[in-house]
Amino acid sequence: MTKADINHKEAVQFAKDFLSKPVLLNDLQEIGQRIERDPKQAARMDAAIEDAARNPDTNDFDMLVGLAASLLREDERLPEFLAVFIADVLEGKRKRPTKRGSDKYTNWIRNYELYRAVKEVASKYKCKHPTHPPVICLALMIE
């Protein structure tokens, strides 16, 4: 597909539609399904999450709270370490960690979702170079 063949408005609308969905959640669910099929990966993921619950940073804390909320909404049983973590949060024994200075992850989700949108547009419109018009349009949307 050449640059002239691409409808820029269509490409931008495609990206907006893509970004209107829960991009990160969908990707995590897909990863979760792959992990469920591989016991070794599942064990590594379980260990990493349990390790994060022992001494979480702000991002670990938010992920653990989100994971627990998701499991509870699906009427799933919480693993013991997560149940203890959430009980401590609910009882006020554990607070969300704070840190001084700027958070290096402030825009992580936004950046990840934009990366995925660029990747999807590049794939759909067969862009082989990052200066291809749909990719440039998305880059301009970021600013």
N, CA, C and O atoms as a GROMACS GRO file, in nm:
protein
  572
    1MET      N    1   0.085  -0.118   0.000
    1MET     CA    2   0.000   0.000   0.000
    1MET      C    3   0.090   0.124   0.000
    1MET      O    4   0.182   0.133   0.081
    2THR      N    5   0.064   0.215  -0.088
    2THR     CA    6   0.146   0.336  -0.095
    2THR      C    7   0.085   0.444  -0.008
    2THR      O    8  -0.028   0.433   0.039
    3LYS      N    9   0.164   0.548   0.013
    3LYS     CA   10   0.115   0.660   0.094
    3LYS      C   11  -0.012   0.719   0.035
    3LYS      O   12  -0.103   0.759   0.109
    4ALA      N   13  -0.020   0.725  -0.096
    4ALA     CA   14  -0.136   0.784  -0.163
    4ALA      C   15  -0.262   0.700  -0.145
    4ALA      O   16  -0.373   0.752  -0.153
    5ASP      N   17  -0.247   0.570  -0.122
    5ASP     CA   18  -0.362   0.480  -0.110
    5ASP      C   19  -0.432   0.490   0.026
    5ASP      O   20  -0.542   0.436   0.041
    6ILE      N   21  -0.373   0.556   0.122
    6ILE     CA   22  -0.426   0.554   0.259
    6ILE      C   23  -0.512   0.676   0.286
    6ILE      O   24  -0.472   0.789   0.259
    7ASN      N   25  -0.629   0.651   0.339
    7ASN     CA   26  -0.719   0.756   0.381
    7ASN      C   27  -0.680   0.792   0.525
    7ASN      O   28  -0.703   0.713   0.617
    8HIS      N   29  -0.621   0.910   0.542
    8HIS     CA   30  -0.570   0.948   0.675
    8HIS      C   31  -0.681   0.957   0.779
    8HIS      O   32  -0.663   0.915   0.894
    9LYS      N   33  -0.795   1.012   0.739
    9LYS     CA   34  -0.906   1.023   0.834
    9LYS      C   35  -0.951   0.884   0.879
    9LYS      O   36  -0.982   0.863   0.996
   10GLU      N   37  -0.955   0.790   0.786
   10GLU     CA   38  -0.994   0.653   0.819
   10GLU      C   39  -0.894   0.591   0.917
   10GLU      O   40  -0.933   0.523   1.012
   11ALA      N   41  -0.765   0.615   0.892
   11ALA     CA   42  -0.662   0.558   0.980
   11ALA      C   43  -0.671   0.617   1.120
   11ALA      O   44  -0.658   0.545   1.219
   12VAL      N   45  -0.694   0.748   1.128
   12VAL     CA   46  -0.706   0.812   1.259
   12VAL      C   47  -0.832   0.761   1.330
   12VAL      O   48  -0.829   0.736   1.450
   13GLN      N   49  -0.942   0.746   1.256
   13GLN     CA   50  -1.064   0.695   1.317
   13GLN      C   51  -1.045   0.552   1.366
   13GLN      O   52  -1.095   0.514   1.472
   14PHE      N   53  -0.973   0.472   1.288
   14PHE     CA   54  -0.941   0.336   1.330
   14PHE      C   55  -0.866   0.338   1.463
   14PHE      O   56  -0.898   0.261   1.554
   15ALA      N   57  -0.768   0.427   1.474
   15ALA     CA   58  -0.689   0.438   1.598
   15ALA      C   59  -0.777   0.483   1.714
   15ALA      O   60  -0.766   0.431   1.825
   16LYS      N   61  -0.864   0.581   1.689
   16LYS     CA   62  -0.953   0.627   1.796
   16LYS      C   63  -1.046   0.516   1.842
   16LYS      O   64  -1.069   0.499   1.962
   17ASP      N   65  -1.100   0.440   1.747
   17ASP     CA   66  -1.186   0.328   1.783
   17ASP      C   67  -1.109   0.225   1.865
   17ASP      O   68  -1.160   0.171   1.963
   18PHE      N   69  -0.987   0.198   1.823
   18PHE     CA   70  -0.902   0.102   1.895
   18PHE      C   71  -0.878   0.151   2.037
   18PHE      O   72  -0.886   0.073   2.132
   19LEU      N   73  -0.849   0.280   2.052
   19LEU     CA   74  -0.819   0.336   2.183
   19LEU      C   75  -0.943   0.352   2.271
   19LEU      O   76  -0.930   0.375   2.391
   20SER      N   77  -1.063   0.341   2.213
   20SER     CA   78  -1.185   0.353   2.293
   20SER      C   79  -1.212   0.225   2.371
   20SER      O   80  -1.299   0.223   2.458
   21LYS      N   81  -1.138   0.120   2.340
   21LYS     CA   82  -1.154  -0.009   2.409
   21LYS      C   83  -1.052  -0.019   2.522
   21LYS      O   84  -0.954   0.055   2.522
   22PRO      N   85  -1.073  -0.109   2.617
   22PRO     CA   86  -0.974  -0.127   2.725
   22PRO      C   87  -0.852  -0.205   2.674
   22PRO      O   88  -0.841  -0.326   2.694
   23VAL      N   89  -0.761  -0.134   2.608
   23VAL     CA   90  -0.648  -0.195   2.540
   23VAL      C   91  -0.564  -0.281   2.634
   23VAL      O   92  -0.541  -0.399   2.607
   24LEU      N   93  -0.519  -0.222   2.742
   24LEU     CA   94  -0.431  -0.295   2.835
   24LEU      C   95  -0.503  -0.414   2.896
   24LEU      O   96  -0.446  -0.523   2.905
   25LEU      N   97  -0.626  -0.396   2.938
   25LEU     CA   98  -0.702  -0.507   2.997
   25LEU      C   99  -0.718  -0.620   2.896
   25LEU      O  100  -0.699  -0.737   2.931
   26ASN      N  101  -0.752  -0.587   2.773
   26ASN     CA  102  -0.766  -0.691   2.670
   26ASN      C  103  -0.635  -0.766   2.648
   26ASN      O  104  -0.634  -0.888   2.636
   27ASP      N  105  -0.525  -0.691   2.642
   27ASP     CA  106  -0.395  -0.755   2.623
   27ASP      C  107  -0.361  -0.844   2.742
   27ASP      O  108  -0.308  -0.955   2.724
   28LEU      N  109  -0.390  -0.797   2.863
   28LEU     CA  110  -0.360  -0.877   2.982
   28LEU      C  111  -0.444  -1.004   2.985
   28LEU      O  112  -0.397  -1.109   3.027
   29GLN      N  113  -0.569  -0.993   2.943
   29GLN     CA  114  -0.654  -1.112   2.939
   29GLN      C  115  -0.600  -1.214   2.838
   29GLN      O  116  -0.601  -1.334   2.864
   30GLU      N  117  -0.553  -1.165   2.724
   30GLU     CA  118  -0.496  -1.254   2.624
   30GLU      C  119  -0.369  -1.320   2.678
   30GLU      O  120  -0.347  -1.439   2.658
   31ILE      N  121  -0.286  -1.243   2.745
   31ILE     CA  122  -0.165  -1.298   2.805
   31ILE      C  123  -0.203  -1.400   2.912
   31ILE      O  124  -0.142  -1.507   2.922
   32GLY      N  125  -0.305  -1.368   2.991
   32GLY     CA  126  -0.351  -1.460   3.094
   32GLY      C  127  -0.396  -1.593   3.036
   32GLY      O  128  -0.369  -1.699   3.094
   33GLN      N  129  -0.464  -1.588   2.924
   33GLN     CA  130  -0.509  -1.712   2.860
   33GLN      C  131  -0.390  -1.795   2.813
   33GLN      O  132  -0.391  -1.918   2.823
   34ARG      N  133  -0.286  -1.727   2.761
   34ARG     CA  134  -0.165  -1.800   2.718
   34ARG      C  135  -0.094  -1.860   2.839
   34ARG      O  136  -0.044  -1.973   2.833
   35ILE      N  137  -0.090  -1.786   2.947
   35ILE     CA  138  -0.022  -1.834   3.068
   35ILE      C  139  -0.096  -1.955   3.126
   35ILE      O  140  -0.033  -2.050   3.173
   36GLU      N  141  -0.229  -1.952   3.121
   36GLU     CA  142  -0.307  -2.064   3.173
   36GLU      C  143  -0.275  -2.194   3.100
   36GLU      O  144  -0.285  -2.302   3.157
   37ARG      N  145  -0.236  -2.183   2.975
   37ARG     CA  146  -0.205  -2.304   2.896
   37ARG      C  147  -0.062  -2.353   2.922
   37ARG      O  148  -0.027  -2.463   2.879
   38ASP      N  149   0.020  -2.274   2.990
   38ASP     CA  150   0.158  -2.312   3.015
   38ASP      C  151   0.185  -2.310   3.165
   38ASP      O  152   0.204  -2.203   3.223
   39PRO      N  153   0.187  -2.426   3.230
   39PRO     CA  154   0.203  -2.432   3.376
   39PRO      C  155   0.330  -2.363   3.427
   39PRO      O  156   0.329  -2.304   3.535
   40LYS      N  157   0.439  -2.371   3.352
   40LYS     CA  158   0.563  -2.305   3.397
   40LYS      C  159   0.546  -2.154   3.401
   40LYS      O  160   0.587  -2.089   3.498
   41GLN      N  161   0.486  -2.097   3.297
   41GLN     CA  162   0.462  -1.953   3.295
   41GLN      C  163   0.364  -1.914   3.405
   41GLN      O  164   0.380  -1.811   3.469
   42ALA      N  165   0.263  -1.996   3.425
   42ALA     CA  166   0.165  -1.968   3.529
   42ALA      C  167   0.231  -1.964   3.667
   42ALA      O  168   0.201  -1.878   3.749
   43ALA      N  169   0.320  -2.057   3.691
   43ALA     CA  170   0.389  -2.062   3.821
   43ALA      C  171   0.479  -1.939   3.839
   43ALA      O  172   0.486  -1.883   3.948
   44ARG      N  173   0.546  -1.898   3.732
   44ARG     CA  174   0.632  -1.778   3.739
   44ARG      C  175   0.547  -1.653   3.765
   44ARG      O  176   0.586  -1.567   3.844
   45MET      N  177   0.433  -1.643   3.698
   45MET     CA  178   0.345  -1.527   3.716
   45MET      C  179   0.290  -1.524   3.858
   45MET      O  180   0.289  -1.419   3.922
   46ASP      N  181   0.246  -1.639   3.908
   46ASP     CA  182   0.195  -1.647   4.045
   46ASP      C  183   0.302  -1.604   4.145
   46ASP      O  184   0.274  -1.529   4.238
   47ALA      N  185   0.425  -1.651   4.125
   47ALA     CA  186   0.535  -1.616   4.215
   47ALA      C  187   0.565  -1.466   4.209
   47ALA      O  188   0.591  -1.404   4.312
   48ALA      N  189   0.560  -1.408   4.089
   48ALA     CA  190   0.588  -1.265   4.074
   48ALA      C  191   0.481  -1.181   4.144
   48ALA      O  192   0.512  -1.081   4.208
   49ILE      N  193   0.355  -1.222   4.132
   49ILE     CA  194   0.246  -1.148   4.196
   49ILE      C  195   0.254  -1.162   4.347
   49ILE      O  196   0.234  -1.065   4.420
   50GLU      N  197   0.284  -1.282   4.394
   50GLU     CA  198   0.297  -1.303   4.538
   50GLU      C  199   0.415  -1.222   4.593
   50GLU      O  200   0.405  -1.165   4.702
   51ASP      N  201   0.524  -1.218   4.520
   51ASP     CA  202   0.641  -1.139   4.561
   51ASP      C  203   0.605  -0.990   4.567
   51ASP      O  204   0.648  -0.919   4.658
   52ALA      N  205   0.527  -0.944   4.470
   52ALA     CA  206   0.487  -0.803   4.469
   52ALA      C  207   0.402  -0.768   4.591
   52ALA      O  208   0.406  -0.655   4.640
   53ALA      N  209   0.324  -0.865   4.640
   53ALA     CA  210   0.237  -0.839   4.756
   53ALA      C  211   0.317  -0.824   4.885
   53ALA      O  212   0.268  -0.764   4.981
   54ARG      N  213   0.438  -0.877   4.889
   54ARG     CA  214   0.519  -0.869   5.012
   54ARG      C  215   0.566  -0.726   5.040
   54ARG      O  216   0.562  -0.680   5.154
   55ASN      N  217   0.610  -0.656   4.936
   55ASN     CA  218   0.661  -0.521   4.953
   55ASN      C  219   0.630  -0.440   4.827
   55ASN      O  220   0.720  -0.410   4.749
   56PRO      N  221   0.502  -0.405   4.808
   56PRO     CA  222   0.463  -0.341   4.683
   56PRO      C  223   0.504  -0.195   4.672
   56PRO      O  224   0.503  -0.121   4.770
   57ASP      N  225   0.539  -0.156   4.550
   57ASP     CA  226   0.551  -0.013   4.523
   57ASP      C  227   0.413   0.036   4.482
   57ASP      O  228   0.317  -0.041   4.486
   58THR      N  229   0.400   0.162   4.444
   58THR     CA  230   0.267   0.214   4.412
   58THR      C  231   0.202   0.138   4.298
   58THR      O  232   0.082   0.113   4.301
   59ASN      N  233   0.279   0.101   4.198
   59ASN     CA  234   0.223   0.030   4.084
   59ASN      C  235   0.183  -0.112   4.120
   59ASN      O  236   0.078  -0.160   4.077
   60ASP      N  237   0.265  -0.179   4.200
   60ASP     CA  238   0.231  -0.314   4.248
   60ASP      C  239   0.102  -0.308   4.330
   60ASP      O  240   0.013  -0.392   4.314
   61PHE      N  241   0.094  -0.209   4.417
   61PHE     CA  242  -0.022  -0.194   4.504
   61PHE      C  243  -0.149  -0.180   4.420
   61PHE      O  244  -0.248  -0.248   4.444
   62ASP      N  245  -0.144  -0.090   4.322
   62ASP     CA  246  -0.260  -0.067   4.236
   62ASP      C  247  -0.297  -0.193   4.157
   62ASP      O  248  -0.415  -0.225   4.141
   63MET      N  249  -0.196  -0.264   4.108
   63MET     CA  250  -0.221  -0.388   4.034
   63MET      C  251  -0.285  -0.493   4.124
   63MET      O  252  -0.379  -0.561   4.082
   64LEU      N  253  -0.237  -0.506   4.247
   64LEU     CA  254  -0.291  -0.605   4.340
   64LEU      C  255  -0.436  -0.574   4.377
   64LEU      O  256  -0.520  -0.664   4.384
   65VAL      N  257  -0.465  -0.447   4.401
   65VAL     CA  258  -0.602  -0.406   4.433
   65VAL      C  259  -0.693  -0.433   4.312
   65VAL      O  260  -0.803  -0.485   4.328
   66GLY      N  261  -0.646  -0.399   4.192
   66GLY     CA  262  -0.724  -0.424   4.071
   66GLY      C  263  -0.746  -0.573   4.048
   66GLY      O  264  -0.856  -0.615   4.009
   67LEU      N  265  -0.643  -0.652   4.070
   67LEU     CA  266  -0.654  -0.797   4.053
   67LEU      C  267  -0.756  -0.855   4.151
   67LEU      O  268  -0.841  -0.935   4.114
   68ALA      N  269  -0.746  -0.813   4.277
   68ALA     CA  270  -0.840  -0.863   4.378
   68ALA      C  271  -0.983  -0.822   4.344
   68ALA      O  272  -1.075  -0.902   4.356
   69ALA      N  273  -1.001  -0.697   4.303
   69ALA     CA  274  -1.136  -0.650   4.267
   69ALA      C  275  -1.191  -0.732   4.150
   69ALA      O  276  -1.308  -0.771   4.151
   70SER      N  277  -1.108  -0.758   4.052
   70SER     CA  278  -1.150  -0.836   3.936
   70SER      C  279  -1.191  -0.978   3.976
   70SER      O  280  -1.294  -1.028   3.932
   71LEU      N  281  -1.110  -1.040   4.060
   71LEU     CA  282  -1.142  -1.177   4.104
   71LEU      C  283  -1.270  -1.179   4.187
   71LEU      O  284  -1.352  -1.270   4.172
   72LEU      N  285  -1.288  -1.080   4.273
   72LEU     CA  286  -1.409  -1.075   4.355
   72LEU      C  287  -1.533  -1.054   4.269
   72LEU      O  288  -1.637  -1.116   4.293
   73ARG      N  289  -1.522  -0.968   4.169
   73ARG     CA  290  -1.637  -0.944   4.080
   73ARG      C  291  -1.675  -1.070   4.002
   73ARG      O  292  -1.792  -1.091   3.970
   74GLU      N  293  -1.577  -1.153   3.974
   74GLU     CA  294  -1.603  -1.277   3.901
   74GLU      C  295  -1.637  -1.392   3.995
   74GLU      O  296  -1.649  -1.506   3.952
   75ASP      N  297  -1.652  -1.360   4.124
   75ASP     CA  298  -1.685  -1.458   4.227
   75ASP      C  299  -1.579  -1.568   4.236
   75ASP      O  300  -1.609  -1.684   4.262
   76GLU      N  301  -1.454  -1.528   4.214
   76GLU     CA  302  -1.341  -1.620   4.223
   76GLU      C  303  -1.282  -1.612   4.363
   76GLU      O  304  -1.289  -1.509   4.430
   77ARG      N  305  -1.224  -1.720   4.406
   77ARG     CA  306  -1.156  -1.725   4.536
   77ARG      C  307  -1.020  -1.657   4.522
   77ARG      O  308  -0.947  -1.680   4.426
   78LEU      N  309  -0.986  -1.573   4.620
   78LEU     CA  310  -0.856  -1.507   4.620
   78LEU      C  311  -0.750  -1.603   4.674
   78LEU      O  312  -0.776  -1.676   4.770
   79PRO      N  313  -0.633  -1.602   4.613
   79PRO     CA  314  -0.523  -1.679   4.673
   79PRO      C  315  -0.497  -1.625   4.815
   79PRO      O  316  -0.523  -1.508   4.842
   80GLU      N  317  -0.445  -1.708   4.902
   80GLU     CA  318  -0.429  -1.668   5.042
   80GLU      C  319  -0.348  -1.540   5.058
   80GLU      O  320  -0.386  -1.452   5.135
   81PHE      N  321  -0.236  -1.529   4.986
   81PHE     CA  322  -0.152  -1.410   5.001
   81PHE      C  323  -0.227  -1.284   4.959
   81PHE      O  324  -0.210  -1.178   5.019
   82LEU      N  325  -0.312  -1.295   4.856
   82LEU     CA  326  -0.387  -1.179   4.808
   82LEU      C  327  -0.501  -1.146   4.904
   82LEU      O  328  -0.532  -1.029   4.927
   83ALA      N  329  -0.564  -1.250   4.960
   83ALA     CA  330  -0.671  -1.228   5.058
   83ALA      C  331  -0.616  -1.156   5.181
   83ALA      O  332  -0.680  -1.064   5.232
   84VAL      N  333  -0.499  -1.196   5.227
   84VAL     CA  334  -0.436  -1.132   5.342
   84VAL      C  335  -0.400  -0.986   5.308
   84VAL      O  336  -0.423  -0.896   5.388
   85PHE      N  337  -0.344  -0.966   5.190
   85PHE     CA  338  -0.307  -0.830   5.144
   85PHE      C  339  -0.431  -0.740   5.143
   85PHE      O  340  -0.428  -0.630   5.198
   86ILE      N  341  -0.539  -0.787   5.081
   86ILE     CA  342  -0.659  -0.706   5.068
   86ILE      C  343  -0.725  -0.684   5.204
   86ILE      O  344  -0.776  -0.576   5.232
   87ALA      N  345  -0.724  -0.785   5.289
   87ALA     CA  346  -0.779  -0.768   5.424
   87ALA      C  347  -0.702  -0.660   5.499
   87ALA      O  348  -0.762  -0.578   5.567
   88ASP      N  349  -0.570  -0.659   5.486
   88ASP     CA  350  -0.488  -0.556   5.550
   88ASP      C  351  -0.521  -0.417   5.495
   88ASP      O  352  -0.527  -0.319   5.570
   89VAL      N  353  -0.544  -0.408   5.364
   89VAL     CA  354  -0.581  -0.280   5.303
   89VAL      C  355  -0.716  -0.234   5.359
   89VAL      O  356  -0.731  -0.118   5.399
   90LEU      N  357  -0.813  -0.325   5.362
   90LEU     CA  358  -0.947  -0.289   5.409
   90LEU      C  359  -0.948  -0.250   5.557
   90LEU      O  360  -1.025  -0.163   5.598
   91GLU      N  361  -0.864  -0.314   5.635
   91GLU     CA  362  -0.857  -0.282   5.778
   91GLU      C  363  -0.768  -0.161   5.808
   91GLU      O  364  -0.757  -0.120   5.923
   92GLY      N  365  -0.707  -0.105   5.706
   92GLY     CA  366  -0.622   0.012   5.724
   92GLY      C  367  -0.482  -0.021   5.773
   92GLY      O  368  -0.406   0.070   5.806
   93LYS      N  369  -0.446  -0.148   5.778
   93LYS     CA  370  -0.312  -0.189   5.822
   93LYS      C  371  -0.208  -0.166   5.713
   93LYS      O  372  -0.089  -0.159   5.740
   94ARG      N  373  -0.254  -0.155   5.592
   94ARG     CA  374  -0.163  -0.136   5.479
   94ARG      C  375  -0.217  -0.021   5.395
   94ARG      O  376  -0.334  -0.022   5.354
   95LYS      N  377  -0.133   0.076   5.370
   95LYS     CA  378  -0.170   0.193   5.291
   95LYS      C  379  -0.097   0.190   5.157
   95LYS      O  380   0.006   0.125   5.142
   96ARG      N  381  -0.153   0.261   5.062
   96ARG     CA  382  -0.087   0.271   4.932
   96ARG      C  383   0.046   0.344   4.953
   96ARG      O  384   0.050   0.452   5.010
   97PRO      N  385   0.155   0.283   4.906
   97PRO     CA  386   0.286   0.347   4.924
   97PRO      C  387   0.291   0.483   4.853
   97PRO      O  388   0.229   0.504   4.749
   98THR      N  389   0.367   0.571   4.912
   98THR     CA  390   0.391   0.700   4.848
   98THR      C  391   0.540   0.713   4.828
   98THR      O  392   0.620   0.652   4.899
   99LYS      N  393   0.575   0.792   4.734
   99LYS     CA  394   0.718   0.817   4.715
   99LYS      C  395   0.736   0.961   4.675
   99LYS      O  396   0.646   1.025   4.621
  100ARG      N  397   0.852   1.010   4.702
  100ARG     CA  398   0.881   1.149   4.669
  100ARG      C  399   0.932   1.158   4.525
  100ARG      O  400   0.989   1.063   4.472
  101GLY      N  401   0.909   1.271   4.467
  101GLY     CA  402   0.954   1.290   4.329
  101GLY      C  403   0.849   1.242   4.231
  101GLY      O  404   0.744   1.190   4.268
  102SER      N  405   0.882   1.260   4.106
  102SER     CA  406   0.785   1.222   4.002
  102SER      C  407   0.782   1.071   3.985
  102SER      O  408   0.881   1.001   4.008
  103ASP      N  409   0.668   1.024   3.946
  103ASP     CA  410   0.647   0.881   3.924
  103ASP      C  411   0.689   0.848   3.781
  103ASP      O  412   0.634   0.902   3.685
  104LYS      N  413   0.786   0.759   3.768
  104LYS     CA  414   0.834   0.725   3.634
  104LYS      C  415   0.731   0.648   3.553
  104LYS      O  416   0.748   0.630   3.433
  105TYR      N  417   0.623   0.603   3.618
  105TYR     CA  418   0.519   0.528   3.549
  105TYR      C  419   0.393   0.612   3.525
  105TYR      O  420   0.290   0.558   3.486
  106THR      N  421   0.400   0.741   3.548
  106THR     CA  422   0.282   0.827   3.536
  106THR      C  423   0.206   0.806   3.406
  106THR      O  424   0.084   0.793   3.407
  107ASN      N  425   0.277   0.802   3.297
  107ASN     CA  426   0.213   0.792   3.166
  107ASN      C  427   0.228   0.654   3.103
  107ASN      O  428   0.210   0.639   2.982
  108TRP      N  429   0.262   0.555   3.182
  108TRP     CA  430   0.292   0.424   3.127
  108TRP      C  431   0.173   0.365   3.052
  108TRP      O  432   0.188   0.319   2.938
  109ILE      N  433   0.056   0.365   3.112
  109ILE     CA  434  -0.062   0.306   3.046
  109ILE      C  435  -0.094   0.383   2.919
  109ILE      O  436  -0.121   0.324   2.815
  110ARG      N  437  -0.093   0.516   2.927
  110ARG     CA  438  -0.119   0.597   2.807
  110ARG      C  439  -0.020   0.563   2.697
  110ARG      O  440  -0.060   0.541   2.582
  111ASN      N  441   0.108   0.559   2.732
  111ASN     CA  442   0.211   0.530   2.632
  111ASN      C  443   0.196   0.390   2.574
  111ASN      O  444   0.214   0.369   2.454
  112TYR      N  445   0.162   0.294   2.659
  112TYR     CA  446   0.142   0.157   2.611
  112TYR      C  447   0.026   0.152   2.513
  112TYR      O  448   0.037   0.090   2.407
  113GLU      N  449  -0.084   0.216   2.547
  113GLU     CA  450  -0.201   0.214   2.460
  113GLU      C  451  -0.173   0.284   2.327
  113GLU      O  452  -0.218   0.238   2.223
  114LEU      N  453  -0.098   0.393   2.331
  114LEU     CA  454  -0.062   0.461   2.206
  114LEU      C  455   0.031   0.374   2.122
  114LEU      O  456   0.018   0.368   1.999
  115TYR      N  457   0.125   0.309   2.187
  115TYR     CA  458   0.214   0.215   2.116
  115TYR      C  459   0.132   0.108   2.045
  115TYR      O  460   0.156   0.078   1.928
  116ARG      N  461   0.034   0.051   2.117
  116ARG     CA  462  -0.049  -0.054   2.058
  116ARG      C  463  -0.133  -0.001   1.943
  116ARG      O  464  -0.152  -0.070   1.843
  117ALA      N  465  -0.183   0.124   1.956
  117ALA     CA  466  -0.262   0.183   1.848
  117ALA      C  467  -0.176   0.203   1.724
  117ALA      O  468  -0.219   0.173   1.612
  118VAL      N  469  -0.055   0.252   1.742
  118VAL     CA  470   0.037   0.270   1.628
  118VAL      C  471   0.065   0.135   1.564
  118VAL      O  472   0.065   0.122   1.442
  119LYS      N  473   0.089   0.036   1.647
  119LYS     CA  474   0.117  -0.099   1.595
  119LYS      C  475  -0.002  -0.153   1.516
  119LYS      O  476   0.017  -0.212   1.409
  120GLU      N  477  -0.123  -0.135   1.567
  120GLU     CA  478  -0.242  -0.183   1.497
  120GLU      C  479  -0.265  -0.108   1.366
  120GLU      O  480  -0.299  -0.170   1.265
  121VAL      N  481  -0.246   0.024   1.366
  121VAL     CA  482  -0.262   0.101   1.243
  121VAL      C  483  -0.157   0.058   1.141
  121VAL      O  484  -0.188   0.038   1.023
  122ALA      N  485  -0.034   0.043   1.187
  122ALA     CA  486   0.073   0.000   1.096
  122ALA      C  487   0.042  -0.135   1.036
  122ALA      O  488   0.069  -0.159   0.919
  123SER      N  489  -0.014  -0.225   1.116
  123SER     CA  490  -0.049  -0.358   1.067
  123SER      C  491  -0.166  -0.352   0.968
  123SER      O  492  -0.160  -0.411   0.860
  124LYS      N  493  -0.271  -0.280   1.006
  124LYS     CA  494  -0.391  -0.273   0.921
  124LYS      C  495  -0.359  -0.209   0.786
  124LYS      O  496  -0.407  -0.256   0.683
  125TYR      N  497  -0.279  -0.104   0.787
  125TYR     CA  498  -0.250  -0.030   0.664
  125TYR      C  499  -0.116  -0.069   0.602
  125TYR      O  500  -0.066  -0.003   0.511
  126LYS      N  501  -0.058  -0.177   0.654
  126LYS     CA  502   0.066  -0.232   0.601
  126LYS      C  503   0.177  -0.127   0.589
  126LYS      O  504   0.245  -0.116   0.487
  127CYS      N  505   0.193  -0.050   0.697
  127CYS     CA  506   0.299   0.051   0.702
  127CYS      C  507   0.430  -0.019   0.737
  127CYS      O  508   0.438  -0.094   0.834
  128LYS      N  509   0.530   0.006   0.659
  128LYS     CA  510   0.658  -0.059   0.684
  128LYS      C  511   0.760   0.035   0.746
  128LYS      O  512   0.869  -0.007   0.783
  129HIS      N  513   0.724   0.160   0.757
  129HIS     CA  514   0.819   0.258   0.807
  129HIS      C  515   0.746   0.353   0.902
  129HIS      O  516   0.633   0.392   0.875
  130PRO      N  517   0.811   0.391   1.012
  130PRO     CA  518   0.742   0.476   1.110
  130PRO      C  519   0.708   0.616   1.058
  130PRO      O  520   0.634   0.689   1.125
  131THR      N  521   0.758   0.654   0.941
  131THR     CA  522   0.721   0.785   0.887
  131THR      C  523   0.605   0.775   0.790
  131THR      O  524   0.570   0.873   0.725
  132HIS      N  525   0.545   0.658   0.780
  132HIS     CA  526   0.428   0.638   0.695
  132HIS      C  527   0.314   0.724   0.749
  132HIS      O  528   0.302   0.736   0.870
  133PRO      N  529   0.232   0.784   0.665
  133PRO     CA  530   0.131   0.881   0.710
  133PRO      C  531   0.043   0.841   0.828
  133PRO      O  532   0.027   0.923   0.918
  134PRO      N  533  -0.016   0.719   0.833
  134PRO     CA  534  -0.102   0.690   0.950
  134PRO      C  535  -0.024   0.693   1.081
  134PRO      O  536  -0.076   0.735   1.184
  135VAL      N  537   0.100   0.650   1.076
  135VAL     CA  538   0.182   0.651   1.197
  135VAL      C  539   0.214   0.795   1.236
  135VAL      O  540   0.216   0.828   1.354
  136ILE      N  541   0.240   0.879   1.138
  136ILE     CA  542   0.265   1.021   1.165
  136ILE      C  543   0.141   1.085   1.227
  136ILE      O  544   0.150   1.162   1.322
  137CYS      N  545   0.023   1.052   1.171
  137CYS     CA  546  -0.102   1.106   1.225
  137CYS      C  547  -0.118   1.069   1.372
  137CYS      O  548  -0.155   1.152   1.455
  138LEU      N  549  -0.089   0.945   1.404
  138LEU     CA  550  -0.100   0.903   1.544
  138LEU      C  551   0.001   0.975   1.630
  138LEU      O  552  -0.029   1.014   1.743
  139ALA      N  553   0.121   0.993   1.579
  139ALA     CA  554   0.222   1.065   1.655
  139ALA      C  555   0.175   1.208   1.683
  139ALA      O  556   0.198   1.262   1.792
  140LEU      N  557   0.109   1.268   1.586
  140LEU     CA  558   0.057   1.404   1.606
  140LEU      C  559  -0.056   1.404   1.708
  140LEU      O  560  -0.071   1.501   1.783
  141MET      N  561  -0.137   1.297   1.711
  141MET     CA  562  -0.245   1.288   1.809
  141MET      C  563  -0.191   1.285   1.951
  141MET      O  564  -0.255   1.334   2.044
  142ILE      N  565  -0.073   1.229   1.967
  142ILE     CA  566  -0.013   1.217   2.100
  142ILE      C  567   0.017   1.355   2.157
  142ILE      O  568  -0.002   1.379   2.277
  143GLU      N  569   0.062   1.444   2.073
  143GLU     CA  570   0.106   1.576   2.121
  143GLU      C  571  -0.005   1.670   2.151
  143GLU      O  572   0.020   1.783   2.192
   0.00000   0.00000   0.00000
